[in-house]
Structures are given as structure tokens and as C-alpha cells.
Amino acid sequence: MTLTIRFTLALIFGFAVAAQADPAPAPATAPVKAKAKPAAPAPTKPFVPMDPLVAIQKANAYFNAATTMIGDFVQIGPDGKQSEGKIYVQRPGRLRFEYAQPATLEIVADGLSVAVHDRKTETKDIYFISQTPLKFLLKDNVDLNKDVKIVDVTSDPNAVVILVEDKATFGGTSQIKLTFEPAKFTLTQWLVTDPQGYETLVSLFNVDLSKRPDPNLFQITQERISNTNN
């Protein structure tokens, strides 16, 4: 018998012998304590939608308190293209959208008119603020119930949405969907649906309501006003 076979048999029989031998007494163990049952999770309160009248009051209060605004925006146009830039607001009436490259647009409201300037084509279109769908956001005193028609108010744990309709915009009736963050009730985005059904979504980020924008940002030259679209 070779050494390898004997070594293998020794392993097998040695295991067999150990298995047949009287087992050694098990060491004494401390009594096992019953585990305490985990505490049941606290019941969550069911979500209660915000009362529409309260939501409108909060929106009015936000707009009337936010007399100035500086922030970043991201815009998704009707063609799905995304652009971004800086937004400046000085109520009443003054607003500026400054688009970052490669976009070439610049939108400025000086309190009376809104100028849409394309830096690439050097074209300028001028409109009265009263013709634009966001004119009520630039008023000295905002009252959604009086300024526009409120179509719907909805809310969930993450957003309060107020849908309004304005029949006096350039080209016909526009709808504006205003979205607010519920906890602090700050405006986070708006969606404008123009009279032709095209949608433009603007989302706000890094908003500062304390800084006052440079007044020069809202200037429109006299030659632009002479080309006003009526």
C-alpha cells in the first residue's frame, strides 16, 4: 500500500472514528434572552392637499414680497432645445433674461415695453408688457384672482401648481402653469402655453431675493421703442 493511499485512508477512518466517539460535553452557555421586538414605525400622516384659496393667497404674498430677484434659469423651448442663463427682476415692470452662449437671445423689460433682441441676427422686436403672458408677475401689486383667470389649483407633497389663463396676450389666450415648492412656497418654475399650443418651460435655481439688480440691466434704447409692435 502506497503512502498516498494510506494517508488517504487515515483521513477517512480518522474522521469515521471521531464521528463514532462519544461527543465531548458541550460548554455551558448563558441562557438566551428573548429579543425585544422592534418598535413599530410611527404612523405617517396622510397627505392633505393645500386649500386652493390658501395656495392663491400664498402665491400673492410671495410675488408681492419678492420685489427683486437674481437667479439662474434653464429653459426648454417648444422644439425641445435647452438653454440657460441669468434672470433679473425689479418690480414693478423690470425684467431681464440674459441667455448664455450658444443662445443669442436677450429679453429686457423696462417697465413699459419688452424688447426681444437676437444678438446673432441683430433683430429687435418690441412688445408692450400688457401683451406678454407674464405681465402680472411684474405688477406693483399682484392679485391672481383679479389679474388672470384661475383654471386649477393642485398640490402634492413636492409641489403646489396654479394654472392660470390670460386672454389678453399677443396672439390670443395663453395659459401659465406656476409651480411652487410647498414648504417655503417659493416659485420654482413656470410653463407657458401660447395661443398656438406651443409650450415653454422655465425652471429657476439659485434664486436670491435680497440683492438689487443694476438698473442699467433694464434699459431699452429709444430707437428700439420706435419699432414697437402694436
Secondary structure, DSSP 8 states (H G I E B T S, - for coil): --HHHHHHHHHHHHHHHHHHS------------------------------HHHHHHHHHHHHHH--EEEEEEEEE-TTS-EEEEEEEEETTTEEEEEE-TT--EEEEEESSEEEEEETTTTEEEEEEGGGSTTGGGGSSS--HHHHSEEEEEEEETTEEEEEEEEEEETTEEEEEEEEEETTTTEEEEEEEE-TTS-EEEEEEEEEESSS---GGGG---HHHHTTB--
